[in-house]
């Protein structure tokens, strides 16, 4: 088999974003066109920027911490470890860390995340 099947995560590759979170790209490669996977970390008391992803659905899987999720400009609910959040394509979204520790979650995007799909809505907050 010639296709790569295992993709190691590199925790030291975490980088801060203008969206007010820290990202580790787990999987976002042209050779895997079906989806992308990243780990996001939001510090206590921080809300990510209100944004949407054009033509891209996103799922959050909460690994640790707690927070409030806002979808389509309304609070969708409070999340904690083990919760999954579905965010339809083209839908405004952001998440606020309401806990005392980092909020860490996986972001699964279909199709894969691309910077061109990202629309910052925070100026309209």
C-alpha positions in Angstrom: 0.0 0.0 0.0 1.5 3.4 -1.0 -1.0 5.8 0.7 0.1 7.1 4.0 -2.2 5.9 6.8 -0.7 7.2 10.0 -0.1 10.9 10.7 1.7 11.8 13.9 0.6 14.9 15.8 3.3 17.4 16.7 2.2 19.2 19.9 5.2 21.6 19.6 3.7 22.9 16.3 0.9 24.7 18.1 0.5 28.3 16.9 -1.7 31.2 18.1 -4.3 32.6 15.7 -6.0 35.9 15.2 -9.2 34.0 16.2 -8.0 34.1 19.8 -7.2 30.4 20.1 -4.1 28.1 19.6 -4.2 25.5 16.9 -2.3 22.2 16.2 -2.9 21.1 12.7 -3.4 17.3 13.0 -4.4 16.6 9.5 -5.0 19.0 6.6 -3.2 17.7 3.5 -4.0 17.8 -0.2 -3.5 14.0 -0.2 -6.5 13.7 2.1 -9.2 15.7 0.4 -12.2 14.4 2.5 -11.7 16.3 5.7 -9.3 18.1 8.1 -8.7 17.7 11.8 -7.1 20.2 14.2 -6.9 20.6 17.9 -7.9 24.0 19.3 -7.0 25.4 22.7 -8.9 28.4 24.2 -7.5 30.0 27.4 -9.7 30.7 30.4 -12.0 33.7 30.0 -11.4 34.0 26.2 -14.0 33.8 23.4 -12.9 33.0 19.9 -13.8 35.5 17.2 -17.3 35.2 15.7 -16.7 33.6 12.3 -18.2 31.3 9.7 -16.7 28.8 7.3 -18.0 29.1 3.7 -19.3 25.8 2.4 -17.6 24.0 5.2 -19.3 22.1 8.0 -17.4 21.8 11.3 -17.7 19.5 14.3 -16.1 20.1 17.7 -15.3 17.2 20.1 -14.5 18.6 23.5 -11.4 16.9 25.1 -11.2 19.0 28.3 -12.4 22.2 29.9 -15.8 23.8 29.6 -17.4 26.6 27.7 -20.4 28.1 26.0 -21.0 27.6 22.3 -22.7 30.2 20.1 -24.1 29.1 16.8 -26.0 31.3 14.4 -25.7 34.2 16.9 -27.5 32.3 19.7 -26.1 30.4 22.6 -26.4 26.7 21.6 -25.4 25.4 25.0 -22.7 24.7 27.5 -20.1 22.0 26.7 -17.6 19.9 28.6 -15.4 16.9 28.0 -17.0 14.3 25.8 -19.5 16.6 24.1 -19.8 16.9 20.3 -21.0 20.1 18.6 -22.2 20.2 15.0 -21.8 23.5 13.2 -23.5 23.6 9.7 -21.6 25.2 6.8 -22.0 29.0 6.4 -23.2 29.4 10.0 -21.8 32.1 12.4 -20.0 30.5 15.4 -17.8 31.1 18.4 -17.0 29.5 21.7 -16.2 31.0 25.1 -14.0 29.3 27.7 -16.0 29.6 31.0 -13.8 27.4 33.0 -10.6 27.9 35.1 -8.4 25.7 32.8 -7.8 25.6 29.0 -10.7 24.5 26.8 -9.3 21.9 24.4 -11.3 20.4 21.5 -10.9 18.8 18.2 -12.2 20.6 15.0 -13.2 18.3 12.2 -14.1 20.1 8.9 -15.7 18.7 5.8 -14.4 19.7 3.3 -11.0 20.4 4.8 -10.5 23.8 6.4 -9.0 26.4 4.2 -8.1 30.0 5.0 -10.2 31.1 2.0 -13.3 29.7 3.6 -12.8 31.6 6.9 -15.0 34.8 7.3 -14.3 36.9 10.3 -17.6 38.3 11.7 -16.2 39.8 14.9 -16.3 43.4 13.6 -20.1 43.0 13.5 -20.3 41.9 17.2 
